[in-house]
Amino acid sequence: MAYLYLLVAIVAEVIATSALKASEGFTRVGPVALVVVGYGVAFYMLSLTLRTIPVGVAYAMWSGLGIVLISIAARILFGQKLDAPALIGMGLIVAGVLVMNLWSKSSAH
């Protein structure tokens, strides 16, 4: 269940961060409301995650997968492009998260 909480936290954070860009400096009410609700849900779900998954592991997954998903969302929603070094870096982040979850004894299995 902890990984489901973490997944919801990550998705909520990606939605909130995307809405932060769309809020245009907190001048658009709809995106601002989505930012507040999204981050609220994200941090609540992350707090539930931390009951089971160690904070370092959870945060590595949160930030690593969040970077990748936000980059994808920014491409789709805002037309932002990434160059080859950025894509390679994100691949390394994903690889690091996988290594932690597949082989580390620090991860909650």
N, C-alpha and C positions, 0 to 999 in steps of 0.2 A: 504494500500500500504506500510505503514511503516514496517509492519511485514514481508512482502516479501523482502524489502530492507535488513532487519535484517537477514533473513534467507540466502540471498545471501552473506551477509557479513560474516556470520558464516562459511558457506561452503567454501568461498574463503580463510578464515583464516585457516581452517583445511587443505585445499590443500597446502597452503603456508608453514604451520608448518611441514607437512609431507615431503614436498620437502626440507625443511631445514635439516631434518634428512638425507635425501637421498643425499644432497649436499656434505656430508663428509667434513665439515669444509670449505665450499665454494670452493672446488677444482673441482667440476663437473659443467660445464657450463649450461647444460640443467636444472637441478634442481635449480641452482641459479637464472636463468631467471624466473622460475616458482615461486620462493620465492618473487622476486621483483614484478612481475605482481600480484600475489595472494594477497600480503599484500596491494598493491596499490588499487586493487578492494575492498578488505575488508574494508579499512579505508574510502574510498570514499562512499561505501554503508552505512557504519555506520554513516557517517556524514549526509546522507540523512535521515536515521532513526531518528536521534536526532532532526529533525525538529518537530516531533510529539511525540515520546516516550521520557519520562524523562530519563536523562543520567544514573541515578542510576539503573533504571529498565532495560534499554537497555544493560547496561554493565553487570548486573547480568545474563541476558539471554545469552549474548555474551559469557561470560566466562564460565557459567555453562554448556550450551549446547556444547560449544567448547571443554571443558574437556572430556565430554562423547564421542563426535564424534572423537576427536583425539585419545582417548583410543581405540576405535573400529578400527580406521584406523591403528594404531600402531600394533594392534593384527593381522590384515589382511595382512598388508604390510611388517611388520618387525618381526612378530612372538612374540611380547612382550605380556607377560601374566600378568594378575592382580589377586591378591589374594582376599579372601573374604572381608577383611576390606576395600580394595580399591573399590570393587563393592558396598559395603554398603554405603561408603562415596559418591560415584557417585549417588546412589539412593537417598540419602538425598539432594544432590545438585538439582537433577531433581525435587524432591518434593518441595524444596524451590522456584524454578522457577515457578512451577505450582501454589503454594499458592500465590505468588506475582501477577500472571496474572489472577487468578480466583477470588480472594477476596480482593486484595489491591486496595484502591482508588488512589494509586499513579500511577498505570498502565494506559496506554492509551487504552480505550475500544472503 
